[in-house]
């Protein structure tokens, strides 16, 4: 089945738990007078546990655009400046935050069925609206949905990271077309987000194809090598008091070694880049004054750090509210 990157927006009205024989948690959605199903993987085909991360108070600049998407299913353009999701480049979730969970075990709130059900039930019982990113499917007109009985069977699947796949699933790879579940509660002005990935997926991916750039998880760098993961974005100034054109990003070298910054770049949400130079001493920070075409929007944005191989090694986001404070650095 071809990958058709879309977002489904609607109201959750029913759900079914995953089982040992059915490895998807299913959600019945009603939207714009039609019925849909969201099929959410809670176990890999190799029976390994799925990685998950829940952000109960999700904030990101893309939400301002996402709230304007109408009910029903809509195609999503896989680009950096829209609503498309990318775990590696988006800055809203890190691999270190994701944890494996079993599909179902005795007890409360200790498996992926429970975690998903808590969010879905809240959306069902309040004004919550579900936004499901993934690949759209639609069966022939008279095909009854096997879980909820409506016709035709249609909806969203691949509601998880869709890049860095193993060789059997590279056809689903791509940049800015990852899946996820977002929940909006308008009366509380609150968003929650669920990010899912398989343990077999690599987080080091090609910036064009989304294919894994290594066949196995990268080993920790030996002491003599440059520890790329040790360089982090820790602060940014998007709104200077003395001059609105002054924008800075502060980097930290947390390692015990100096890092040569030649070939490294910073990038904004529109992929505009600023080249770094020189070196950063072990344990030191560096406040970089950036220049156009890269810019830190006062409306909120994303900052990414790429090493000299073009790999995203860190990414952060900030909101309009954070950028609205003149002279204040945003801490990450």
N, C-alpha and C positions, 0 to 999 in steps of 0.2 A: 504494500500500500504506500503510495507516494506521501511524503511529508508535506502537510498543508498547514503552515504556521498561522494560527488564529487565536483570538481570545473570545471566550464565551462569557456573557454577562447576564445574570438572572438570579432568580430566587430559588433557594433550596427548599424542596417540599418533602423529600424522603431520602433514605439512604440504606445501604446494605453493607454489612461487615464483610471483610475478606475472610476466607477460610483456608484450610490446608489445601483444598482443591481449587479454590478461586483466589488468585493472589492479587486482586484489586479491591479496594474500597470504592463502592459505587455511590454516586450522588445523583438524584433525580432533580433536574433543574427545569423550571418553567420560565420562559422568556419570550416576550412579544407574541403571545398566543400559541407558542409551540413548546414541545417537550424535548428535552435533551438529557443526555447522561454524561457524567464525568467519571472516567475510569482512572483510578489513582493507584499506581503500583505501590504495594507495601511489602513486596518480596521480589527479588530478582529471579529470572528464569533459572539461574544456577542454585536457587534456594538460599542465597546469601541475604543477610539483612540489609535493608535499604537505609541509606544515610538521610537524616532529616535535620532541619533547623527551623524553629518557630520563632518569629519576631512578633510579639503581641502588640507592640506599638511601632508599626512600620512607618518610616518617613523617607520619602525620596522625591526628587523633582518630577519624575515621570507621573506621579499621582495626579498632578494638575491636568495632564492630558488624558489620563486614563478615566477620570470621572466623567469626561465628556463623551466616552464611547457609548453608543446606544445599546439597549437590550438586544439579546440575540448573539449570533456569531459574526465576527468581523475579521477579515484578513489583517495581519500585522506585518508591516514592512520591516525586515531584519536589518535595521540601521541603528546607529548609536544615538541619534537625536530624537527618537520617538518613544514609543511605549514598549519596544522590544526588550526582552530580558536576556542578560548574559551573566552567568555566575562568575566567570573569570574576569570579565572586563567591567562589570557594572558597579562593583564596590559595595553592594548591599549584603553580601554574604561571603564568608571566607571558608575555605576547606576545613580549617581548624575548628570552626564552630559546629560542624556537622557531626552527628553521632549516629551509630547504628542502633536500630531498635528491632526487636522481633515482631512478627506479624500479630501474634496473639499469645499471651501468657496469663495465668490466673492472677487476679488482683486488679486494682484500679490505677488508671493513668500510668501504666508501665509498658505499654506496647503501642505500635503505630496505629492500630485500630482505635485505641482510646484517645490518642492525641488528636487524630483527625476528627473523631466523632464529637469531641468537646467543642471544636470550632464550628463544625457543621450544625450541630444542635443549637448552638448560640445563634447562628445566622437564621435557622429555621424559626426560632422563637422570638426574634427581635426584627428590627428593620434591616438586618444584615443583607448585603448584596454580595454575591460570589462572582469573582473574576478568575476564570480558569484559562491559563495559557498552555498551549500544547498543539497537537496535530488534530485537525478536524476530520471526523469520519462520518459517512452517511451511507447506509445500506439502501437497497432497492425499496420503492415506495410501500410495498405490502409486507415488508419484513418487520415482525414484531420484536420489540426490544426484549431480550431474554431476562432482564432483571425487573423492569417496571411495566412491561406490557404495552407501551405506546407504539404507534407507527408513524413514520418509519424510525428504525433505530438510528440515532444520530447523536453526535456529541464530540467531546474532546478526550483524547488519550495522550500518552507521552507527556504526562504532567510532571516532568522532572528535567534535570539537566540533559541537554541534547547535543553534547560535544564530547570529544575525548573518549569516544566509545571504543570497545574492543573490536577486533577485525570483523566480527560477524555483524556488527551494527553500525559500521561507518557510514552507511547510506543515510543515517539520521543526523550525521554531524553537520554543524554549521555554527557561525558566530551570530550572536544576537537573535537566537531563536530557541532559547531555553524555556521549559515549562515551569509553572508554579501555581499556587493557589493564593489569591488575595481576597480578603474579606473587608468590606467597607460598612461601617455603622454610621450613617449620616447624622443621626440625632446626637451622637457623641463626638462627631468629627474624628473618628478613630479608624485606623487601618491595621489589620494584622496580616501576616504573610507566612506561608509554609513553603520551604525550599526542600526539594528531594533530589537525591542523586544515587547512583549505584557505586558500590565499592570498586567495581572494575573500571570505572571511568577515570581518565587522567585529567588533572587540572592544569597541565601544561599543554596548551593547544595552539595550533597554527592560527594566525590572525586572519587568514583568508578562508580556509576550508573548515576550521574547527576540529581537524583531525589531531589525534594525540601526537605530540612531537617526541615522545619517548614511549617505548613498549612496556615500560614498567614504572611504578612510582619512582621519582628521582631520589637517589640515595642522599643522605646528609653529606654536604661537602667536606672533604678532608681538611685538616687544619691549614694545609699549604694553599688551598684554593680560596678564591674570593667568595665569601658566604653571601650570595645574592639575596637570600631571604632575610638577612639581618638589617637591610636598609628599609626604613619605614617612613611614611608620611605621618607626622605627629601634630602638625598645626598648619593653619593657613590664614592669611589676612586678605579678605575680599573687599573691604570697605575702609580705606585709609582716611584718617582725619586730615592730614596735611595735603594730600593729593589723591583724588579718586583714581588716578592712573597707576598708583603704586599698589601692586598686588604681590604677595609673597607666599611661598610654600616652605615650611620648615621640615627638614629631613633629619632622621636620627640613625647613626650607625651603631647598632647595639652590639656589634661583634668586637672581639679583641684584636681585629686586624684592620688596617687601613683599606679603603675601597677606592679604586680608580673609577671615576665617574665618566670617563671618556666613552661616548657612544650611548650613554643613558639619556632618557628623555622623560619629561613630564607631559601629560596630555589632559585636555579638558573634555567635557561631555560630547563635544562636537569633533573630537579626535584632532583638534589643533594642538601642535606640539611645541615644546620648548626644550632645546638641547642643553644638557648639563656638561660641565667640564671640570677639570681639576681632580682633586681627591678629597675624601672625607676621612679624617683620622678616627681610629678606634675609640668608641664611646663618645664621640663628639656629635654636635648638631650643626646644621648648615641652613641658614635662612637664605633662600633663593628668591631674588627679585625677578619675576617672570615678565615676559614681553609678548606683544602680539606676534603671531595670530592667536596664541593661547591667551585665554582670559578667564577670570573667576567671576561668573555672573552673580550679580546681587539678588537674582531671583532663585538662587540655589543651583547646585551643580555637582559634578563628579570630577575628581582628580585621580589620575592613574599614574603609576610609576612603572616604566618599562626599562629592562636592562639592555645591555649592548647586543643581545640576541633577539630583541623585540618581544621578549616574554613579559607579561604583566606580573610584577612581583608584589605590588600593593595597590590598593584602590580604596578611596574614601568618598563619602558623599556629605553634603551639607544642605541645609534648608534655607529658604528665604529669611525666616525668622533669625537664624544664626548670622546671616550675612548683613542683616539690617542694623547691626550695632557698630557704628563707626569707631575705628581704632581697636576694636576687640579682635583678638586672634581666636579662630575656631579651633578647639582642641579635638583630636581624634584618638 
